[in-house]
Amino acid sequence: MKRFGALLLIVGLAFAMFAPTVAFTIDNKLIMRGPGGGGGGNSEPTPPPIEYYTDSGQDKWAILIGISDYEGRSSDLWNPHNDALEMKEILAAYGYNYAIALDGAGTKDNIIMLLDWLIANEGPNSEVVFFYSGHGARTQDGSWDTDIEADGYDECIVSWDSYAVTDSYMASRFNEIESNHFAAIYCSCHSGGMFDLASETRDGALYIGAAEADQYGWDYLDLENTLFFYWFGDQGIINGPYNNLQDAFDYARPIVIAEQPDSCPIMLDNLGVPFYVK
């Protein structure tokens, strides 16, 4: 079992280097909470390129990030890159233009660049998706940024090169998006904390997290996906009857909780209409 979070040391504000802790592996399931020895592959000597596709002819734009093979070997996971590849399959079939960064392409600088790319291309009438699968983390409030959180913690997603990309930073970039048909999907530990403040959310947006702010996500080797995405994306959308994100989430949530009660997927729907992807 791999949980995909990490406990982080405090180094800087908006971005901080992380110091992962021990993960627990049992029966080919990994608690995604730090180094897992998940066999994500050898560390890339040269980071792979970002893949761009911009020829769909539709005003639909997506960023997809999946990091299984983290810098070094101690923090590797099994399946986040598979999540991103399957989400690409879903969105490409529905006419999305996209940029996808896998493993070593998911650096802090590249994540920032991808957000710049998304904001430069989308507009008021666009459909927009941000998707991330990989490590997530949290630490004492004020460690990475200056906002005050009700639960006393900051949350983040973790780049390939071990930087914290914080909840407040992501919210500030999402506020630059003109579209009012926007979805942010996090398959990571503590992902509910990426949108648990009013200041971290906006109208016209759908937010989905694999776990609540104080919980972990899980990576299952034999599923070839992280636990939440397997039921949400693979079984709910690709191989299932659901054609929108909200219905797929409602299908996946009770199954994930039955399997891992300490991992409760969470959704905040500020969109109010189905977010179709099929």
C-alpha positions as CSV (number, residue, x, y, z in Angstrom):
1,M,0.0,0.0,0.0
2,K,1.3,3.4,-0.8
3,R,-0.2,6.6,0.6
4,F,0.6,9.6,-1.6
5,G,1.5,12.3,0.7
6,A,4.7,13.5,2.4
7,L,5.7,15.3,5.5
8,L,7.6,18.4,4.5
9,L,10.4,20.4,6.1
10,I,9.9,24.2,6.1
11,V,12.2,25.7,3.4
12,G,10.8,28.9,1.9
13,L,7.2,30.2,1.6
14,A,5.3,29.5,-1.6
15,F,7.6,26.5,-2.5
16,A,9.3,24.3,0.0
17,M,11.6,21.3,-0.3
18,F,10.1,18.1,1.2
19,A,11.5,15.5,3.4
20,P,9.5,12.3,2.9
21,T,8.7,9.9,5.7
22,V,8.4,6.1,5.6
23,A,5.5,4.6,3.6
24,F,3.9,1.3,4.5
25,T,3.6,-1.4,1.9
26,I,1.2,-4.4,2.4
27,D,-0.2,-6.8,-0.2
28,N,0.8,-4.6,-3.1
29,K,-1.0,-1.5,-1.8
30,L,1.0,1.6,-0.9
31,I,0.0,4.4,1.4
32,M,1.0,7.4,-0.6
33,R,2.7,9.3,2.2
34,G,6.4,9.5,1.3
35,P,8.9,7.1,0.0
36,G,7.3,4.0,-1.2
37,G,9.8,2.1,-3.1
38,G,7.0,1.9,-5.5
39,G,9.2,1.0,-8.5
40,G,8.2,4.0,-10.5
41,G,11.3,3.5,-12.6
42,N,14.9,4.7,-12.7
43,S,15.3,8.4,-12.2
44,E,15.4,10.2,-15.5
45,P,18.9,11.7,-16.2
46,T,17.2,14.1,-18.7
47,P,13.6,15.1,-17.9
48,P,11.1,13.9,-20.5
49,P,9.4,16.6,-22.6
50,I,6.0,17.9,-22.0
51,E,3.6,16.6,-24.6
52,Y,1.3,19.2,-26.2
53,Y,-1.8,18.7,-28.4
54,T,-3.5,21.8,-29.7
55,D,-5.3,20.7,-32.9
56,S,-8.7,19.6,-31.6
57,G,-10.4,22.6,-33.1
58,Q,-12.5,23.0,-29.9
59,D,-12.3,25.5,-27.1
60,K,-11.4,22.9,-24.5
61,W,-8.1,23.0,-22.6
62,A,-6.5,20.8,-20.0
63,I,-3.3,20.3,-18.0
64,L,-2.5,16.7,-17.0
65,I,0.3,15.9,-14.5
66,G,1.1,12.4,-13.3
67,I,4.2,11.8,-11.2
68,S,5.1,8.2,-10.2
69,D,8.9,8.3,-10.7
70,Y,10.1,11.1,-8.4
71,E,13.6,12.5,-8.4
72,G,15.8,9.8,-6.9
73,R,14.2,6.5,-5.8
74,S,13.0,7.0,-2.2
75,S,9.6,8.6,-3.0
76,D,8.5,6.6,-6.1
77,L,4.9,5.6,-6.5
78,W,3.3,3.1,-8.8
79,N,0.4,4.6,-10.8
80,P,-0.1,8.3,-10.9
81,H,1.3,8.5,-14.4
82,N,-1.3,5.9,-15.5
83,D,-4.0,8.1,-14.0
84,A,-2.8,11.1,-16.1
85,L,-2.6,8.9,-19.2
86,E,-6.1,7.6,-18.8
87,M,-7.4,11.2,-18.0
88,K,-5.7,12.2,-21.3
89,E,-7.6,9.4,-23.1
90,I,-10.9,10.6,-21.6
91,L,-10.4,14.3,-22.5
92,A,-8.8,13.8,-25.9
93,A,-11.8,11.7,-26.9
94,Y,-14.0,14.5,-25.9
95,G,-12.2,17.1,-28.0
96,Y,-9.7,18.6,-25.5
97,N,-6.5,20.3,-26.3
98,Y,-4.0,19.4,-23.6
99,A,-0.5,19.5,-22.2
100,I,0.6,16.4,-20.3
101,A,3.7,16.2,-18.0
102,L,4.7,12.8,-16.7
103,D,7.3,12.0,-14.0
104,G,10.4,14.1,-14.6
105,A,8.5,16.6,-16.7
106,G,6.5,17.5,-13.6
107,T,9.0,19.9,-12.1
108,K,8.0,23.0,-10.2
109,D,9.1,25.3,-13.0
110,N,7.2,23.2,-15.5
111,I,4.0,23.2,-13.4
112,I,4.2,27.0,-13.3
113,M,4.8,27.1,-17.1
114,L,1.9,24.8,-17.7
115,L,-0.4,27.0,-15.7
116,D,0.9,30.0,-17.8
117,W,0.1,28.0,-21.0
118,L,-3.4,27.2,-19.8
119,I,-4.2,30.7,-18.9
120,A,-2.8,32.1,-22.2
121,N,-5.0,29.7,-24.2
122,E,-8.4,29.5,-22.4
123,G,-11.0,32.2,-22.5
124,P,-14.5,33.0,-21.2
125,N,-16.2,30.3,-23.3
126,S,-13.7,27.6,-22.8
127,E,-14.0,24.3,-20.9
128,V,-11.0,23.8,-18.7
129,V,-9.5,21.0,-16.7
130,F,-6.5,20.8,-14.3
131,F,-5.6,17.2,-13.3
132,Y,-2.9,16.1,-10.9
133,S,-1.9,12.7,-9.6
134,G,1.1,12.2,-7.3
135,H,2.3,13.1,-3.8
136,G,0.4,15.6,-1.7
137,A,1.4,17.0,1.7
138,R,0.5,19.3,4.5
139,T,2.4,21.2,7.3
140,Q,1.8,23.7,10.0
141,D,0.0,26.8,8.9
142,G,2.3,29.6,7.8
143,S,5.1,27.3,6.8
144,W,4.8,27.8,3.0
145,D,2.5,30.9,2.6
146,T,1.0,33.7,4.6
147,D,-2.7,32.8,4.6
148,I,-4.4,31.7,7.8
149,E,-6.3,28.4,7.5
150,A,-9.0,27.3,9.9
151,D,-7.6,23.8,10.4
152,G,-4.1,25.2,11.1
153,Y,-2.4,23.5,8.1
154,D,-1.2,24.4,4.7
155,E,-1.6,21.8,1.9
156,C,0.2,21.3,-1.4
157,I,0.9,19.1,-4.4
158,V,4.5,17.9,-4.7
159,S,6.5,18.5,-7.9
160,W,8.9,15.9,-9.3
161,D,11.9,17.9,-7.9
162,S,10.3,17.9,-4.4
163,Y,8.9,21.4,-4.2
164,A,5.5,22.2,-2.6
165,V,3.1,23.9,-4.9
166,T,0.7,25.3,-2.4
167,D,-3.1,25.5,-2.1
168,S,-3.0,29.3,-2.0
169,Y,-0.7,29.5,-5.1
170,M,-2.9,27.2,-7.1
171,A,-6.0,29.2,-6.1
172,S,-4.3,32.4,-7.2
173,R,-3.6,30.9,-10.6
174,F,-7.1,29.4,-10.9
175,N,-8.5,32.9,-10.3
176,E,-6.7,34.0,-13.4
177,I,-8.8,31.6,-15.5
178,E,-11.5,33.4,-17.4
179,S,-13.7,30.3,-18.0
180,N,-16.6,29.6,-15.8
181,H,-16.6,25.9,-16.8
182,F,-13.5,24.7,-14.9
183,A,-12.6,21.5,-13.0
184,A,-9.6,20.9,-10.7
185,I,-9.0,17.2,-9.9
186,Y,-6.4,16.1,-7.4
187,C,-5.5,12.4,-6.9
188,S,-3.2,13.0,-3.9
189,C,-3.0,12.9,-0.1
190,H,-4.6,15.8,1.7
191,S,-6.2,17.0,-1.6
192,G,-9.4,18.2,0.0
193,G,-7.2,20.8,1.7
194,M,-6.4,22.3,-1.7
195,F,-9.9,23.9,-1.7
196,D,-11.1,23.9,1.9
197,L,-11.1,27.7,2.2
198,A,-13.5,30.1,0.5
199,S,-10.4,32.0,-0.7
200,E,-9.2,28.9,-2.4
201,T,-12.3,28.4,-4.5
202,R,-14.2,30.4,-7.2
203,D,-17.5,30.4,-8.9
204,G,-17.9,28.3,-12.1
205,A,-15.5,25.7,-10.8
206,L,-15.8,22.0,-9.8
207,Y,-13.2,20.7,-7.3
208,I,-12.5,17.0,-6.7
209,G,-10.0,15.5,-4.2
210,A,-9.1,11.9,-3.5
211,A,-9.1,12.4,0.2
212,E,-10.1,15.0,2.8
213,A,-7.5,17.5,4.1
214,D,-6.3,15.3,7.0
215,Q,-6.4,12.0,5.1
216,Y,-4.2,10.0,2.7
217,G,-4.7,8.7,-0.8
218,W,-3.8,5.2,-1.8
219,D,-1.9,3.7,-4.7
220,Y,-2.7,0.0,-5.6
221,L,-0.2,-1.8,-7.7
222,D,-2.6,-4.4,-8.9
223,L,-5.2,-1.8,-10.0
224,E,-2.7,0.0,-12.3
225,N,-4.2,3.2,-11.0
226,T,-4.4,5.0,-7.7
227,L,-7.4,3.8,-5.8
228,F,-9.6,6.8,-6.3
229,F,-8.9,7.2,-10.0
230,Y,-9.5,3.5,-10.7
231,W,-13.1,3.8,-9.5
232,F,-13.6,7.4,-10.7
233,G,-11.8,7.5,-14.1
234,D,-11.1,3.9,-15.2
235,Q,-14.3,2.1,-13.9
236,G,-16.5,5.2,-13.7
237,I,-15.9,6.9,-17.0
238,I,-13.7,4.8,-19.4
239,N,-15.2,1.5,-18.7
240,G,-18.4,2.7,-17.0
241,P,-21.6,4.4,-17.9
242,Y,-20.8,7.9,-16.5
243,N,-20.4,10.8,-18.9
244,N,-19.7,13.6,-16.4
245,L,-17.3,14.2,-13.5
246,Q,-20.0,14.6,-10.8
247,D,-21.7,11.3,-11.5
248,A,-18.4,9.4,-11.7
249,F,-17.4,10.9,-8.4
250,D,-20.7,9.9,-6.7
251,Y,-20.1,6.3,-8.0
252,A,-16.5,6.1,-6.8
253,R,-16.7,7.7,-3.4
254,P,-18.6,5.0,-1.4
255,I,-16.4,2.2,-3.0
256,V,-13.2,4.0,-2.0
257,I,-14.5,4.6,1.5
258,A,-15.5,1.0,1.9
259,E,-12.0,-0.1,0.9
260,Q,-10.1,2.6,2.8
261,P,-12.2,4.4,5.5
262,D,-9.3,6.8,6.2
263,S,-9.5,8.0,2.6
264,C,-12.8,9.8,1.8
265,P,-13.0,11.5,-1.6
266,I,-14.4,15.0,-1.5
267,M,-16.1,17.2,-4.1
268,L,-17.1,20.9,-4.1
269,D,-19.4,21.8,-6.9
270,N,-19.5,25.6,-7.6
271,L,-20.4,24.8,-11.2
272,G,-24.0,23.6,-10.7
273,V,-24.3,21.7,-14.0
274,P,-22.9,18.4,-15.2
275,F,-19.2,18.6,-16.3
276,Y,-19.4,16.4,-19.3
277,V,-16.3,14.5,-20.5
278,K,-17.9,11.8,-22.6
